[in-house]
């Protein structure tokens, strides 16, 4: 630190790592009180406590994409909903179903039952 030729000017010695960057953290009054209390319990300043918490904590990353099976279920449900909606529109307009539409309704009902079973099996 001081070389033999340097005159000691006194005062506080320089720190090895200068902390010159400041962070601003928004929190509620209750959150601030909890942070200050926890820092006090472990005899650290708030800054030291937050640094220790940041360096010694583990954050689990969240999975942002859904599994392929769930996306497939959603696509099937969307397709079924569109078909059922068009048939319901016709029914609400008091139009009778022809043979093709009745068959399509039976197929849609079977697809809904199959999809329900697939969802139950997937969740087990």
N, CA, C and O atoms as a GROMACS GRO file, in nm:
protein
  496
    1UNK      N    1   0.081  -0.119   0.000
    1UNK     CA    2   0.000   0.000   0.000
    1UNK      C    3   0.086   0.126   0.000
    1UNK      O    4   0.093   0.198  -0.100
    2UNK      N    5   0.150   0.151   0.109
    2UNK     CA    6   0.240   0.267   0.114
    2UNK      C    7   0.382   0.221   0.083
    2UNK      O    8   0.430   0.123   0.141
    3UNK      N    9   0.447   0.289  -0.004
    3UNK     CA   10   0.588   0.260  -0.032
    3UNK      C   11   0.673   0.336   0.069
    3UNK      O   12   0.625   0.432   0.130
    4UNK      N   13   0.802   0.296   0.088
    4UNK     CA   14   0.884   0.363   0.190
    4UNK      C   15   0.903   0.512   0.162
    4UNK      O   16   0.923   0.590   0.256
    5UNK      N   17   0.896   0.554   0.037
    5UNK     CA   18   0.917   0.695   0.004
    5UNK      C   19   0.791   0.780   0.023
    5UNK      O   20   0.799   0.903   0.029
    6UNK      N   21   0.671   0.712   0.032
    6UNK     CA   22   0.545   0.786   0.044
    6UNK      C   23   0.522   0.828   0.188
    6UNK      O   24   0.550   0.753   0.281
    7UNK      N   25   0.473   0.944   0.204
    7UNK     CA   26   0.440   0.991   0.338
    7UNK      C   27   0.298   0.946   0.371
    7UNK      O   28   0.208   0.961   0.288
    8UNK      N   29   0.276   0.891   0.489
    8UNK     CA   30   0.144   0.848   0.533
    8UNK      C   31   0.060   0.972   0.561
    8UNK      O   32   0.091   1.052   0.648
    9UNK      N   33  -0.048   0.985   0.484
    9UNK     CA   34  -0.133   1.103   0.499
    9UNK      C   35  -0.239   1.081   0.607
    9UNK      O   36  -0.310   1.174   0.645
   10UNK      N   37  -0.249   0.957   0.655
   10UNK     CA   38  -0.349   0.927   0.757
   10UNK      C   39  -0.485   0.902   0.695
   10UNK      O   40  -0.498   0.892   0.573
   11UNK      N   41  -0.585   0.891   0.779
   11UNK     CA   42  -0.720   0.866   0.730
   11UNK      C   43  -0.748   0.719   0.713
   11UNK      O   44  -0.668   0.633   0.751
   12UNK      N   45  -0.859   0.692   0.659
   12UNK     CA   46  -0.904   0.554   0.640
   12UNK      C   47  -0.828   0.489   0.525
   12UNK      O   48  -0.809   0.551   0.420
   13UNK      N   49  -0.782   0.363   0.544
   13UNK     CA   50  -0.710   0.296   0.434
   13UNK      C   51  -0.806   0.267   0.318
   13UNK      O   52  -0.925   0.246   0.339
   14UNK      N   53  -0.751   0.264   0.197
   14UNK     CA   54  -0.833   0.235   0.078
   14UNK      C   55  -0.878   0.089   0.079
   14UNK      O   56  -0.804   0.001   0.123
   15UNK      N   57  -0.998   0.064   0.032
   15UNK     CA   58  -1.048  -0.072   0.021
   15UNK      C   59  -0.993  -0.136  -0.105
   15UNK      O   60  -0.967  -0.069  -0.205
   16UNK      N   61  -0.975  -0.269  -0.099
   16UNK     CA   62  -0.924  -0.340  -0.216
   16UNK      C   63  -1.026  -0.336  -0.330
   16UNK      O   64  -0.990  -0.314  -0.446
   17UNK      N   65  -1.154  -0.357  -0.295
   17UNK     CA   66  -1.260  -0.354  -0.396
   17UNK      C   67  -1.350  -0.236  -0.366
   17UNK      O   68  -1.421  -0.234  -0.265
   18UNK      N   69  -1.345  -0.139  -0.452
   18UNK     CA   70  -1.426  -0.020  -0.434
   18UNK      C   71  -1.567  -0.047  -0.488
   18UNK      O   72  -1.583  -0.092  -0.602
   19UNK      N   73  -1.666  -0.020  -0.407
   19UNK     CA   74  -1.805  -0.040  -0.448
   19UNK      C   75  -1.864   0.097  -0.482
   19UNK      O   76  -1.913   0.169  -0.396
   20UNK      N   77  -1.857   0.129  -0.609
   20UNK     CA   78  -1.901   0.262  -0.650
   20UNK      C   79  -2.033   0.260  -0.727
   20UNK      O   80  -2.085   0.365  -0.764
   21UNK      N   81  -2.089   0.140  -0.752
   21UNK     CA   82  -2.215   0.131  -0.824
   21UNK      C   83  -2.329   0.114  -0.724
   21UNK      O   84  -2.318   0.039  -0.627
   22UNK      N   85  -2.437   0.184  -0.749
   22UNK     CA   86  -2.552   0.179  -0.660
   22UNK      C   87  -2.671   0.119  -0.734
   22UNK      O   88  -2.692   0.145  -0.853
   23UNK      N   89  -2.747   0.039  -0.662
   23UNK     CA   90  -2.871  -0.017  -0.714
   23UNK      C   91  -2.987   0.048  -0.642
   23UNK      O   92  -2.979   0.081  -0.524
   24UNK      N   93  -3.095   0.065  -0.715
   24UNK     CA   94  -3.218   0.113  -0.652
   24UNK      C   95  -3.318   0.000  -0.660
   24UNK      O   96  -3.344  -0.055  -0.766
   25UNK      N   97  -3.374  -0.033  -0.546
   25UNK     CA   98  -3.471  -0.142  -0.539
   25UNK      C   99  -3.601  -0.086  -0.486
   25UNK      O  100  -3.604  -0.022  -0.380
   26UNK      N  101  -3.708  -0.111  -0.558
   26UNK     CA  102  -3.840  -0.066  -0.512
   26UNK      C  103  -3.902  -0.176  -0.426
   26UNK      O  104  -3.905  -0.292  -0.464
   27UNK      N  105  -3.951  -0.136  -0.309
   27UNK     CA  106  -4.020  -0.231  -0.222
   27UNK      C  107  -4.121  -0.155  -0.137
   27UNK      O  108  -4.117  -0.033  -0.128
   28UNK      N  109  -4.210  -0.230  -0.077
   28UNK     CA  110  -4.310  -0.167   0.009
   28UNK      C  111  -4.247  -0.141   0.146
   28UNK      O  112  -4.136  -0.188   0.175
   29UNK      N  113  -4.318  -0.068   0.230
   29UNK     CA  114  -4.267  -0.039   0.364
   29UNK      C  115  -4.250  -0.169   0.444
   29UNK      O  116  -4.153  -0.184   0.519
   30UNK      N  117  -4.342  -0.261   0.427
   30UNK     CA  118  -4.334  -0.389   0.497
   30UNK      C  119  -4.213  -0.470   0.449
   30UNK      O  120  -4.141  -0.529   0.530
   31UNK      N  121  -4.191  -0.472   0.317
   31UNK     CA  122  -4.077  -0.544   0.262
   31UNK      C  123  -3.945  -0.484   0.313
   31UNK      O  124  -3.852  -0.557   0.346
   32UNK      N  125  -3.939  -0.352   0.318
   32UNK     CA  126  -3.819  -0.285   0.368
   32UNK      C  127  -3.795  -0.322   0.514
   32UNK      O  128  -3.681  -0.349   0.554
   33UNK      N  129  -3.900  -0.323   0.592
   33UNK     CA  130  -3.889  -0.356   0.734
   33UNK      C  131  -3.839  -0.500   0.751
   33UNK      O  132  -3.754  -0.526   0.837
   34UNK      N  133  -3.889  -0.593   0.670
   34UNK     CA  134  -3.847  -0.733   0.678
   34UNK      C  135  -3.700  -0.747   0.640
   34UNK      O  136  -3.625  -0.818   0.707
   35UNK      N  137  -3.658  -0.678   0.532
   35UNK     CA  138  -3.518  -0.685   0.487
   35UNK      C  139  -3.427  -0.628   0.595
   35UNK      O  140  -3.324  -0.688   0.628
   36UNK      N  141  -3.464  -0.513   0.650
   36UNK     CA  142  -3.380  -0.453   0.754
   36UNK      C  143  -3.371  -0.541   0.878
   36UNK      O  144  -3.264  -0.554   0.937
   37UNK      N  145  -3.483  -0.603   0.916
   37UNK     CA  146  -3.483  -0.691   1.033
   37UNK      C  147  -3.397  -0.815   1.010
   37UNK      O  148  -3.323  -0.855   1.100
   38UNK      N  149  -3.406  -0.874   0.893
   38UNK     CA  150  -3.325  -0.992   0.862
   38UNK      C  151  -3.176  -0.957   0.859
   38UNK      O  152  -3.093  -1.034   0.907
   39UNK      N  153  -3.143  -0.842   0.804
   39UNK     CA  154  -3.004  -0.797   0.801
   39UNK      C  155  -2.953  -0.777   0.944
   39UNK      O  156  -2.839  -0.813   0.976
   40UNK      N  157  -3.037  -0.719   1.028
   40UNK     CA  158  -2.999  -0.695   1.167
   40UNK      C  159  -2.977  -0.827   1.241
   40UNK      O  160  -2.885  -0.838   1.322
   41UNK      N  161  -3.061  -0.927   1.214
   41UNK     CA  162  -3.050  -1.057   1.281
   41UNK      C  163  -2.915  -1.124   1.255
   41UNK      O  164  -2.860  -1.190   1.342
   42UNK      N  165  -2.862  -1.106   1.134
   42UNK     CA  166  -2.734  -1.168   1.098
   42UNK      C  167  -2.619  -1.068   1.108
   42UNK      O  168  -2.508  -1.095   1.060
   43UNK      N  169  -2.645  -0.953   1.168
   43UNK     CA  170  -2.546  -0.849   1.194
   43UNK      C  171  -2.475  -0.804   1.067
   43UNK      O  172  -2.352  -0.797   1.061
   44UNK      N  173  -2.554  -0.773   0.965
   44UNK     CA  174  -2.502  -0.720   0.839
   44UNK      C  175  -2.575  -0.590   0.808
   44UNK      O  176  -2.686  -0.566   0.856
   45UNK      N  177  -2.513  -0.507   0.727
   45UNK     CA  178  -2.585  -0.391   0.676
   45UNK      C  179  -2.683  -0.441   0.569
   45UNK      O  180  -2.673  -0.555   0.523
   46UNK      N  181  -2.776  -0.357   0.532
   46UNK     CA  182  -2.872  -0.396   0.428
   46UNK      C  183  -2.799  -0.428   0.299
   46UNK      O  184  -2.833  -0.525   0.231
   47UNK      N  185  -2.699  -0.348   0.263
   47UNK     CA  186  -2.623  -0.373   0.140
   47UNK      C  187  -2.552  -0.508   0.146
   47UNK      O  188  -2.558  -0.586   0.051
   48UNK      N  189  -2.486  -0.535   0.257
   48UNK     CA  190  -2.415  -0.663   0.272
   48UNK      C  191  -2.514  -0.780   0.267
   48UNK      O  192  -2.489  -0.882   0.203
   49UNK      N  193  -2.626  -0.761   0.336
   49UNK     CA  194  -2.727  -0.867   0.339
   49UNK      C  195  -2.779  -0.898   0.199
   49UNK      O  196  -2.790  -1.015   0.162
   50UNK      N  197  -2.812  -0.794   0.122
   50UNK     CA  198  -2.865  -0.815  -0.013
   50UNK      C  199  -2.760  -0.878  -0.105
   50UNK      O  200  -2.793  -0.962  -0.188
   51UNK      N  201  -2.633  -0.837  -0.090
   51UNK     CA  202  -2.527  -0.899  -0.171
   51UNK      C  203  -2.514  -1.046  -0.136
   51UNK      O  204  -2.506  -1.130  -0.226
   52UNK      N  205  -2.511  -1.078  -0.007
   52UNK     CA  206  -2.501  -1.218   0.036
   52UNK      C  207  -2.621  -1.299  -0.014
   52UNK      O  208  -2.605  -1.411  -0.062
   53UNK      N  209  -2.739  -1.241  -0.004
   53UNK     CA  210  -2.860  -1.311  -0.050
   53UNK      C  211  -2.853  -1.338  -0.200
   53UNK      O  212  -2.893  -1.444  -0.246
   54UNK      N  213  -2.801  -1.242  -0.275
   54UNK     CA  214  -2.792  -1.259  -0.421
   54UNK      C  215  -2.690  -1.365  -0.458
   54UNK      O  216  -2.714  -1.445  -0.549
   55UNK      N  217  -2.576  -1.366  -0.390
   55UNK     CA  218  -2.470  -1.460  -0.426
   55UNK      C  219  -2.496  -1.601  -0.375
   55UNK      O  220  -2.448  -1.698  -0.434
   56UNK      N  221  -2.570  -1.615  -0.267
   56UNK     CA  222  -2.591  -1.747  -0.206
   56UNK      C  223  -2.729  -1.805  -0.230
   56UNK      O  224  -2.767  -1.902  -0.165
   57UNK      N  225  -2.803  -1.748  -0.321
   57UNK     CA  226  -2.937  -1.800  -0.349
   57UNK      C  227  -2.938  -1.872  -0.483
   57UNK      O  228  -2.850  -1.853  -0.567
   58UNK      N  229  -3.038  -1.957  -0.500
   58UNK     CA  230  -3.055  -2.030  -0.626
   58UNK      C  231  -3.194  -1.997  -0.680
   58UNK      O  232  -3.294  -2.010  -0.610
   59UNK      N  233  -3.199  -1.956  -0.804
   59UNK     CA  234  -3.325  -1.923  -0.870
   59UNK      C  235  -3.356  -2.032  -0.971
   59UNK      O  236  -3.274  -2.062  -1.058
   60UNK      N  237  -3.474  -2.093  -0.958
   60UNK     CA  238  -3.517  -2.191  -1.056
   60UNK      C  239  -3.570  -2.118  -1.179
   60UNK      O  240  -3.654  -2.029  -1.167
   61UNK      N  241  -3.522  -2.157  -1.295
   61UNK     CA  242  -3.572  -2.095  -1.417
   61UNK      C  243  -3.708  -2.156  -1.451
   61UNK      O  244  -3.729  -2.276  -1.437
   62UNK      N  245  -3.795  -2.072  -1.494
   62UNK     CA  246  -3.929  -2.118  -1.529
   62UNK      C  247  -3.930  -2.166  -1.673
   62UNK      O  248  -3.865  -2.109  -1.760
   63UNK      N  249  -4.006  -2.274  -1.695
   63UNK     CA  250  -4.019  -2.326  -1.830
   63UNK      C  251  -4.122  -2.240  -1.901
   63UNK      O  252  -4.238  -2.234  -1.861
   64UNK      N  253  -4.079  -2.173  -2.007
   64UNK     CA  254  -4.167  -2.079  -2.076
   64UNK      C  255  -4.252  -2.145  -2.183
   64UNK      O  256  -4.356  -2.091  -2.222
   65UNK      N  257  -4.210  -2.263  -2.232
   65UNK     CA  258  -4.286  -2.329  -2.335
   65UNK      C  259  -4.360  -2.448  -2.275
   65UNK      O  260  -4.310  -2.515  -2.184
   66UNK      N  261  -4.477  -2.471  -2.325
   66UNK     CA  262  -4.555  -2.585  -2.278
   66UNK      C  263  -4.508  -2.711  -2.349
   66UNK      O  264  -4.458  -2.705  -2.461
   67UNK      N  265  -4.525  -2.826  -2.284
   67UNK     CA  266  -4.488  -2.952  -2.350
   67UNK      C  267  -4.570  -2.972  -2.478
   67UNK      O  268  -4.681  -2.922  -2.492
   68UNK      N  269  -4.511  -3.046  -2.571
   68UNK     CA  270  -4.576  -3.068  -2.701
   68UNK      C  271  -4.714  -3.129  -2.686
   68UNK      O  272  -4.807  -3.093  -2.758
   69UNK      N  273  -4.728  -3.222  -2.591
   69UNK     CA  274  -4.858  -3.288  -2.570
   69UNK      C  275  -4.966  -3.187  -2.532
   69UNK      O  276  -5.079  -3.196  -2.580
   70UNK      N  277  -4.932  -3.092  -2.448
   70UNK     CA  278  -5.029  -2.991  -2.405
   70UNK      C  279  -5.067  -2.901  -2.523
   70UNK      O  280  -5.184  -2.866  -2.540
   71UNK      N  281  -4.968  -2.865  -2.604
   71UNK     CA  282  -4.998  -2.783  -2.722
   71UNK      C  283  -5.086  -2.859  -2.820
   71UNK      O  284  -5.175  -2.800  -2.882
   72UNK      N  285  -5.062  -2.990  -2.836
   72UNK     CA  286  -5.147  -3.072  -2.923
   72UNK      C  287  -5.291  -3.077  -2.870
   72UNK      O  288  -5.386  -3.066  -2.948
   73UNK      N  289  -5.306  -3.093  -2.738
   73UNK     CA  290  -5.440  -3.094  -2.678
   73UNK      C  291  -5.511  -2.962  -2.704
   73UNK      O  292  -5.630  -2.960  -2.737
   74UNK      N  293  -5.440  -2.853  -2.687
   74UNK     CA  294  -5.499  -2.720  -2.708
   74UNK      C  295  -5.543  -2.703  -2.853
   74UNK      O  296  -5.649  -2.646  -2.880
   75UNK      N  297  -5.462  -2.751  -2.947
   75UNK     CA  298  -5.497  -2.740  -3.089
   75UNK      C  299  -5.621  -2.823  -3.120
   75UNK      O  300  -5.710  -2.778  -3.193
   76UNK      N  301  -5.626  -2.944  -3.066
   76UNK     CA  302  -5.743  -3.030  -3.089
   76UNK      C  303  -5.869  -2.967  -3.031
   76UNK      O  304  -5.975  -2.968  -3.094
   77UNK      N  305  -5.857  -2.913  -2.910
   77UNK     CA  306  -5.973  -2.850  -2.848
   77UNK      C  307  -6.021  -2.729  -2.928
   77UNK      O  308  -6.141  -2.707  -2.943
   78UNK      N  309  -5.928  -2.653  -2.980
   78UNK     CA  310  -5.964  -2.536  -3.061
   78UNK      C  311  -6.038  -2.580  -3.188
   78UNK      O  312  -6.137  -2.518  -3.226
   79UNK      N  313  -5.988  -2.685  -3.252
   79UNK     CA  314  -6.052  -2.736  -3.373
   79UNK      C  315  -6.193  -2.787  -3.342
   79UNK      O  316  -6.288  -2.758  -3.415
   80UNK      N  317  -6.205  -2.864  -3.233
   80UNK     CA  318  -6.337  -2.915  -3.194
   80UNK      C  319  -6.433  -2.801  -3.161
   80UNK      O  320  -6.550  -2.805  -3.199
   81UNK      N  321  -6.384  -2.701  -3.092
   81UNK     CA  322  -6.469  -2.588  -3.054
   81UNK      C  323  -6.522  -2.516  -3.177
   81UNK      O  324  -6.638  -2.475  -3.180
   82UNK      N  325  -6.438  -2.500  -3.279
   82UNK     CA  326  -6.483  -2.433  -3.402
   82UNK      C  327  -6.592  -2.514  -3.471
   82UNK      O  328  -6.691  -2.458  -3.518
   83UNK      N  329  -6.574  -2.646  -3.478
   83UNK     CA  330  -6.676  -2.731  -3.541
   83UNK      C  331  -6.807  -2.729  -3.463
   83UNK      O  332  -6.914  -2.717  -3.522
   84UNK      N  333  -6.797  -2.741  -3.333
   84UNK     CA  334  -6.918  -2.742  -3.250
   84UNK      C  335  -6.989  -2.608  -3.258
   84UNK      O  336  -7.112  -2.602  -3.261
   85UNK      N  337  -6.912  -2.500  -3.264
   85UNK     CA  338  -6.971  -2.366  -3.274
   85UNK      C  339  -7.051  -2.350  -3.402
   85UNK      O  340  -7.160  -2.293  -3.401
   86UNK      N  341  -6.998  -2.400  -3.513
   86UNK     CA  342  -7.072  -2.387  -3.639
   86UNK      C  343  -7.199  -2.470  -3.638
   86UNK      O  344  -7.302  -2.428  -3.692
   87UNK      N  345  -7.194  -2.588  -3.577
   87UNK     CA  346  -7.314  -2.670  -3.568
   87UNK      C  347  -7.416  -2.609  -3.471
   87UNK      O  348  -7.536  -2.614  -3.497
   88UNK      N  349  -7.368  -2.552  -3.361
   88UNK     CA  350  -7.458  -2.489  -3.266
   88UNK      C  351  -7.525  -2.367  -3.329
   88UNK      O  352  -7.642  -2.340  -3.302
   89UNK      N  353  -7.452  -2.293  -3.412
   89UNK     CA  354  -7.510  -2.177  -3.481
   89UNK      C  355  -7.626  -2.222  -3.569
   89UNK      O  356  -7.731  -2.158  -3.572
   90UNK      N  357  -7.606  -2.332  -3.640
   90UNK     CA  358  -7.713  -2.382  -3.727
   90UNK      C  359  -7.833  -2.428  -3.644
   90UNK      O  360  -7.948  -2.403  -3.680
   91UNK      N  361  -7.804  -2.496  -3.532
   91UNK     CA  362  -7.911  -2.545  -3.447
   91UNK      C  363  -7.990  -2.429  -3.387
   91UNK      O  364  -8.112  -2.434  -3.379
   92UNK      N  365  -7.920  -2.324  -3.346
   92UNK     CA  366  -7.988  -2.208  -3.287
   92UNK      C  367  -8.069  -2.130  -3.389
   92UNK      O  368  -8.160  -2.055  -3.353
   93UNK      N  369  -8.036  -2.147  -3.516
   93UNK     CA  370  -8.113  -2.082  -3.623
   93UNK      C  371  -8.235  -2.166  -3.660
   93UNK      O  372  -8.303  -2.137  -3.759
   94UNK      N  373  -8.261  -2.269  -3.581
   94UNK     CA  374  -8.377  -2.358  -3.599
   94UNK      C  375  -8.373  -2.430  -3.733
   94UNK      O  376  -8.477  -2.453  -3.796
   95UNK      N  377  -8.253  -2.465  -3.777
   95UNK     CA  378  -8.239  -2.544  -3.899
   95UNK      C  379  -8.211  -2.688  -3.859
   95UNK      O  380  -8.134  -2.715  -3.767
   96UNK      N  381  -8.274  -2.780  -3.928
   96UNK     CA  382  -8.256  -2.922  -3.897
   96UNK      C  383  -8.121  -2.969  -3.950
   96UNK      O  384  -8.071  -2.920  -4.051
   97UNK      N  385  -8.064  -3.066  -3.878
   97UNK     CA  386  -7.938  -3.125  -3.922
   97UNK      C  387  -7.966  -3.229  -4.029
   97UNK      O  388  -8.063  -3.304  -4.022
   98UNK      N  389  -7.878  -3.233  -4.129
   98UNK     CA  390  -7.889  -3.339  -4.228
   98UNK      C  391  -7.808  -3.459  -4.178
   98UNK      O  392  -7.746  -3.452  -4.072
   99UNK      N  393  -7.808  -3.566  -4.254
   99UNK     CA  394  -7.741  -3.690  -4.212
   99UNK      C  395  -7.591  -3.668  -4.192
   99UNK      O  396  -7.532  -3.723  -4.098
  100UNK      N  397  -7.528  -3.590  -4.279
  100UNK     CA  398  -7.384  -3.564  -4.268
  100UNK      C  399  -7.353  -3.491  -4.136
  100UNK      O  400  -7.257  -3.524  -4.067
  101UNK      N  401  -7.434  -3.391  -4.104
  101UNK     CA  402  -7.410  -3.313  -3.982
  101UNK      C  403  -7.433  -3.396  -3.857
  101UNK      O  404  -7.361  -3.380  -3.758
  102UNK      N  405  -7.533  -3.486  -3.860
  102UNK     CA  406  -7.555  -3.575  -3.745
  102UNK      C  407  -7.435  -3.668  -3.726
  102UNK      O  408  -7.394  -3.694  -3.614
  103UNK      N  409  -7.381  -3.717  -3.837
  103UNK     CA  410  -7.262  -3.802  -3.829
  103UNK      C  411  -7.143  -3.723  -3.776
  103UNK      O  412  -7.065  -3.773  -3.695
  104UNK      N  413  -7.132  -3.600  -3.821
  104UNK     CA  414  -7.022  -3.515  -3.775
  104UNK      C  415  -7.034  -3.488  -3.625
  104UNK      O  416  -6.934  -3.484  -3.554
  105UNK      N  417  -7.158  -3.469  -3.577
  105UNK     CA  418  -7.179  -3.449  -3.433
  105UNK      C  419  -7.136  -3.571  -3.353
  105UNK      O  420  -7.072  -3.558  -3.249
  106UNK      N  421  -7.169  -3.690  -3.402
  106UNK     CA  422  -7.129  -3.814  -3.333
  106UNK      C  423  -6.976  -3.827  -3.331
  106UNK      O  424  -6.918  -3.868  -3.230
  107UNK      N  425  -6.912  -3.790  -3.443
  107UNK     CA  426  -6.766  -3.797  -3.448
  107UNK      C  427  -6.702  -3.696  -3.353
  107UNK      O  428  -6.603  -3.725  -3.286
  108UNK      N  429  -6.760  -3.577  -3.347
  108UNK     CA  430  -6.708  -3.476  -3.254
  108UNK      C  431  -6.722  -3.521  -3.110
  108UNK      O  432  -6.631  -3.502  -3.029
  109UNK      N  433  -6.836  -3.581  -3.077
  109UNK     CA  434  -6.856  -3.632  -2.942
  109UNK      C  435  -6.752  -3.740  -2.909
  109UNK      O  436  -6.698  -3.743  -2.798
  110UNK      N  437  -6.725  -3.828  -3.005
  110UNK     CA  438  -6.625  -3.932  -2.984
  110UNK      C  439  -6.485  -3.871  -2.966
  110UNK      O  440  -6.408  -3.917  -2.883
  111UNK      N  441  -6.454  -3.768  -3.044
  111UNK     CA  442  -6.324  -3.702  -3.032
  111UNK      C  443  -6.308  -3.634  -2.896
  111UNK      O  444  -6.200  -3.637  -2.836
  112UNK      N  445  -6.416  -3.573  -2.848
  112UNK     CA  446  -6.411  -3.508  -2.717
  112UNK      C  447  -6.387  -3.613  -2.609
  112UNK      O  448  -6.307  -3.590  -2.518
  113UNK      N  449  -6.455  -3.727  -2.617
  113UNK     CA  450  -6.435  -3.833  -2.518
  113UNK      C  451  -6.292  -3.886  -2.524
  113UNK      O  452  -6.230  -3.909  -2.420
  114UNK      N  453  -6.240  -3.906  -2.645
  114UNK     CA  454  -6.103  -3.955  -2.660
  114UNK      C  455  -6.002  -3.854  -2.606
  114UNK      O  456  -5.905  -3.891  -2.540
  115UNK      N  457  -6.024  -3.728  -2.634
  115UNK     CA  458  -5.935  -3.624  -2.584
  115UNK      C  459  -5.938  -3.617  -2.432
  115UNK      O  460  -5.835  -3.598  -2.368
  116UNK      N  461  -6.057  -3.633  -2.374
  116UNK     CA  462  -6.070  -3.635  -2.229
  116UNK      C  463  -5.990  -3.749  -2.168
  116UNK      O  464  -5.922  -3.730  -2.067
  117UNK      N  465  -5.998  -3.867  -2.228
  117UNK     CA  466  -5.920  -3.981  -2.180
  117UNK      C  467  -5.770  -3.955  -2.193
  117UNK      O  468  -5.694  -3.988  -2.103
  118UNK      N  469  -5.728  -3.896  -2.304
  118UNK     CA  470  -5.586  -3.865  -2.324
  118UNK      C  471  -5.536  -3.766  -2.218
  118UNK      O  472  -5.425  -3.780  -2.167
  119UNK      N  473  -5.617  -3.668  -2.187
  119UNK     CA  474  -5.578  -3.570  -2.086
  119UNK      C  475  -5.565  -3.639  -1.950
  119UNK      O  476  -5.468  -3.616  -1.878
  120UNK      N  477  -5.662  -3.722  -1.915
  120UNK     CA  478  -5.656  -3.795  -1.786
  120UNK      C  479  -5.533  -3.882  -1.781
  120UNK      O  480  -5.464  -3.886  -1.679
  121UNK      N  481  -5.503  -3.952  -1.889
  121UNK     CA  482  -5.384  -4.038  -1.891
  121UNK      C  483  -5.257  -3.956  -1.881
  121UNK      O  484  -5.162  -3.998  -1.815
  122UNK      N  485  -5.253  -3.842  -1.944
  122UNK     CA  486  -5.134  -3.757  -1.941
  122UNK      C  487  -5.108  -3.704  -1.799
  122UNK      O  488  -4.994  -3.692  -1.756
  123UNK      N  489  -5.215  -3.673  -1.728
  123UNK     CA  490  -5.201  -3.616  -1.594
  123UNK      C  491  -5.172  -3.720  -1.487
  123UNK      O  492  -5.139  -3.684  -1.374
  124UNK      N  493  -5.182  -3.846  -1.519
  124UNK     CA  494  -5.153  -3.951  -1.419
  124UNK      C  495  -5.007  -3.972  -1.403
  124UNK      O  496  -4.965  -4.056  -1.324
   0.00000   0.00000   0.00000
